[in-house]
Amino acid sequence: MITVLVLTGVFFTWVYLATYHPNAVQQEQVTCGKDAPTLKAGQSLKVLSWNVQYMAGKGYVFFYDLLDNSGPDTRPSKDSISLTIKEVARIITQEDPDIILLQEIDEGAARTDKEDQLKRLLGLINKAYQCHCSAFYWKASFVPDPHVMGSVGMKLSTISKYKISEGIRHQLPLIPQNFLVQQFYLKRAVLETKMPVEGNKDLLVLNTHLSAFAQGTNTMEQQVVHVNKMLKERTKQGHPWLLGGDFNLLPVGNAYRTLPKYQKKYYKPKTEIASFFNDYQAVPNIEQTRGENRAEWFTHFPNDPRVKQPDRTIDYIFFSKNIDLGKTGIGQKDTWSISDHLPLMAEFSLKGAIKK
């Protein structure tokens, strides 16, 4: 009996030490050059948000890409990773955004040879990107899943040409699972970075990737409520803010009805994020996502052999009403082979920010 208790204690100690246990709210390290410029009231800036699918490329059907976990692939090749990082760098160089919000950046993951992908990417893009901050949302030294059987490390990364003064990770509600599974599973989050604006309140830039595979639970509703509370607090404080990322949720309108039956299993008929389109400004907006040209705003190209082109919108940038919107667009040209998501871009003006 004592031996069983000891072994049980050793096992649970190993589980705890092998997995990630972030606080509900915690500071994250900011790396920033001493001569990084500060944003100024009245200036315009360009934002690019992109789920880069841990630089795997589009040549695979990973196990999780099919609803029954029957996809044949578990990891990309080294050559695919190298080519994809170069392609991501090419698009960033081509579009020249001021702020970049990346989702699914690997660091320390066995499937991508434990490389710090952000570090390699930064070495390939303009040195003007002096500032960055990241937050993990999947991290463990070993995951005993037959599809993984190794370390994992996946994070949100925000990159900027302008000064970042602070980075904060906000934990999102988790998918309800048994205790052991939950220790090794993803812990979705919001990464908030504060960017000083001369003469105005800080610009708050939020980067997120909401849950996938939450069917049969109210996880998505809970995560949307959590994020919405954050946005309302920052709006009340008068801060200009931007929120971008992969929301894994359809827009309002007929997006659900137009999906094939097997794809509807991933979503609910009424999108959980509907209130965001009513309360905040959005890219793409309601008219764009349900109009006759809505295909121009598709951001997701699933790794499913039955899908031959981008087929839905699940990535967005929401922003406060004290920010003005300029040009917007989806990187539809020459990006289909890079990731299962397309880059979303928008230009903004800070002239509407409220002074301190």
RAKAVEN-V54920 format. One record per pair of residues at least 6 apart in sequence whose C-alpha atoms are under 7 Angstrom apart, sorted by the first residue. I is the first residue (numbers start at 1). J is the second residue. If there is no record, write none. Layout:
BEGIN
I_J + I_J
END
This chain:
BEGIN
18_140 + 18_141 + 18_142 + 19_139 + 19_140 + 19_141 + 19_183 + 19_184 + 20_139 + 20_140 + 24_170 + 24_171 + 25_168 + 25_169 + 25_170 + 25_171 + 26_168 + 26_169 + 26_170 + 27_167 + 27_168 + 27_169 + 28_133 + 28_134 + 28_135 + 28_167 + 28_168 + 28_169 + 29_133 + 29_167 + 30_132 + 30_133 + 30_166 + 30_167 + 31_131 + 31_132 + 31_133 + 32_130 + 32_131 + 32_132 + 32_163 + 32_164 + 33_130 + 33_131 + 36_130 + 36_161 + 36_162 + 36_163 + 37_162 + 37_163 + 38_162 + 38_163 + 38_196 + 38_197 + 38_198 + 39_162 + 39_196 + 39_197 + 39_198 + 40_197 + 40_198 + 41_197 + 41_198 + 41_199 + 41_200 + 41_350 + 41_351 + 42_349 + 42_350 + 42_351 + 43_349 + 43_350 + 43_351 + 44_347 + 44_348 + 44_349 + 44_350 + 45_98 + 45_347 + 45_348 + 45_349 + 46_97 + 46_98 + 46_99 + 46_346 + 46_347 + 46_348 + 47_97 + 47_98 + 47_99 + 47_100 + 47_345 + 47_346 + 47_347 + 48_97 + 48_99 + 48_100 + 48_101 + 48_343 + 48_344 + 48_345 + 48_346 + 49_100 + 49_101 + 49_102 + 49_244 + 49_245 + 49_343 + 49_344 + 49_345 + 50_101 + 50_102 + 50_103 + 50_245 + 50_341 + 50_342 + 50_343 + 50_344 + 51_102 + 51_103 + 51_104 + 51_246 + 51_341 + 52_102 + 52_103 + 52_104 + 52_105 + 52_339 + 52_341 + 53_104 + 53_339 + 53_340 + 54_104 + 54_105 + 54_106 + 55_81 + 55_84 + 55_85 + 56_76 + 56_80 + 56_81 + 56_84 + 57_80 + 57_81 + 57_84 + 57_337 + 57_338 + 57_339 + 58_303 + 58_337 + 58_338 + 58_339 + 58_340 + 60_73 + 60_303 + 61_71 + 61_72 + 61_73 + 61_303 + 61_304 + 62_71 + 62_72 + 62_73 + 62_74 + 63_69 + 63_70 + 63_71 + 63_72 + 63_73 + 63_74 + 64_71 + 65_71 + 65_303 + 65_304 + 66_304 + 74_147 + 75_111 + 84_338 + 85_121 + 87_338 + 89_121 + 89_124 + 89_125 + 93_125 + 98_160 + 98_161 + 99_159 + 99_160 + 99_161 + 100_158 + 100_159 + 100_160 + 101_157 + 101_158 + 101_159 + 101_207 + 101_244 + 102_156 + 102_157 + 102_158 + 103_155 + 103_156 + 103_157 + 103_209 + 103_245 + 104_154 + 104_155 + 104_156 + 105_117 + 105_118 + 105_154 + 105_155 + 105_156 + 106_116 + 106_117 + 106_153 + 106_154 + 106_155 + 107_114 + 107_115 + 107_116 + 107_117 + 107_153 + 107_154 + 108_114 + 108_115 + 108_116 + 108_151 + 108_152 + 108_153 + 109_151 + 109_152 + 109_153 + 110_150 + 110_151 + 110_152 + 128_161 + 129_159 + 129_160 + 129_161 + 130_160 + 130_161 + 131_159 + 131_160 + 131_161 + 131_162 + 131_163 + 131_164 + 132_158 + 132_159 + 132_160 + 133_157 + 133_158 + 133_159 + 133_167 + 134_155 + 134_156 + 134_157 + 134_158 + 135_155 + 135_156 + 135_157 + 135_169 + 135_191 + 136_153 + 136_154 + 136_155 + 136_156 + 137_154 + 137_155 + 137_186 + 137_187 + 137_188 + 137_189 + 138_152 + 138_153 + 138_154 + 138_155 + 138_185 + 138_186 + 138_187 + 139_152 + 139_153 + 139_154 + 140_151 + 140_152 + 140_153 + 140_184 + 141_150 + 141_151 + 141_152 + 142_149 + 142_150 + 142_151 + 142_152 + 143_149 + 143_150 + 143_151 + 143_184 + 156_191 + 156_207 + 156_208 + 163_195 + 163_196 + 164_193 + 164_194 + 164_195 + 164_196 + 165_194 + 165_195 + 165_196 + 166_193 + 166_194 + 167_192 + 167_193 + 167_194 + 168_191 + 168_192 + 168_193 + 169_189 + 169_190 + 169_191 + 169_192 + 170_189 + 170_190 + 170_191 + 171_188 + 171_189 + 171_190 + 172_188 + 172_189 + 172_223 + 172_226 + 173_219 + 173_222 + 173_223 + 174_187 + 174_219 + 175_214 + 175_219 + 188_209 + 188_210 + 188_211 + 189_208 + 189_209 + 190_206 + 190_207 + 190_208 + 191_206 + 191_207 + 191_208 + 192_204 + 192_205 + 192_206 + 192_207 + 193_204 + 193_205 + 193_206 + 194_202 + 194_203 + 194_204 + 194_205 + 195_202 + 195_203 + 195_204 + 196_202 + 196_203 + 197_203 + 199_355 + 200_353 + 200_354 + 200_355 + 200_356 + 201_239 + 201_354 + 201_355 + 201_356 + 202_239 + 203_239 + 203_240 + 203_241 + 204_239 + 204_240 + 204_241 + 204_242 + 205_241 + 205_242 + 205_243 + 206_242 + 206_243 + 206_244 + 207_243 + 207_244 + 207_245 + 208_244 + 208_245 + 208_246 + 209_245 + 209_246 + 209_247 + 210_246 + 210_247 + 210_248 + 211_220 + 211_248 + 212_248 + 213_266 + 215_266 + 220_272 + 221_272 + 224_273 + 235_320 + 238_354 + 239_354 + 240_320 + 240_322 + 240_323 + 240_353 + 241_319 + 241_320 + 242_317 + 242_318 + 242_319 + 242_320 + 243_317 + 243_318 + 243_319 + 244_316 + 244_317 + 244_318 + 245_315 + 245_316 + 245_317 + 246_314 + 246_315 + 246_316 + 247_314 + 247_315 + 248_314 + 249_271 + 249_273 + 249_314 + 250_271 + 250_313 + 250_314 + 251_271 + 251_274 + 251_289 + 251_313 + 252_271 + 252_274 + 252_286 + 253_290 + 254_290 + 256_264 + 256_269 + 277_286 + 280_318 + 280_319 + 280_320 + 280_321 + 281_318 + 281_319 + 281_320 + 281_321 + 282_316 + 282_317 + 282_318 + 282_319 + 283_316 + 283_317 + 283_318 + 284_297 + 284_316 + 288_294 + 288_297 + 289_297 + 297_313 + 297_330 + 298_310 + 298_311 + 298_312 + 298_313 + 299_310 + 299_312 + 299_313 + 299_314 + 299_315 + 299_341 + 299_342 + 300_310 + 300_311 + 300_312 + 300_313 + 300_314 + 300_340 + 300_341 + 300_342 + 301_309 + 301_310 + 301_311 + 301_340 + 301_341 + 302_340 + 303_340 + 322_352 + 322_353 + 323_348 + 323_349 + 323_350 + 323_351 + 323_352 + 323_353 + 324_348 + 324_349 + 324_350 + 324_352 + 325_347 + 325_348 + 325_349 + 326_346 + 326_347 + 326_348 + 327_346 + 327_347 + 328_345 + 328_346 + 328_347 + 329_344 + 329_345 + 329_346 + 330_342 + 330_343 + 330_344 + 330_345 + 331_342 + 331_343 + 331_344 + 332_342 + 335_342 + 336_342
END
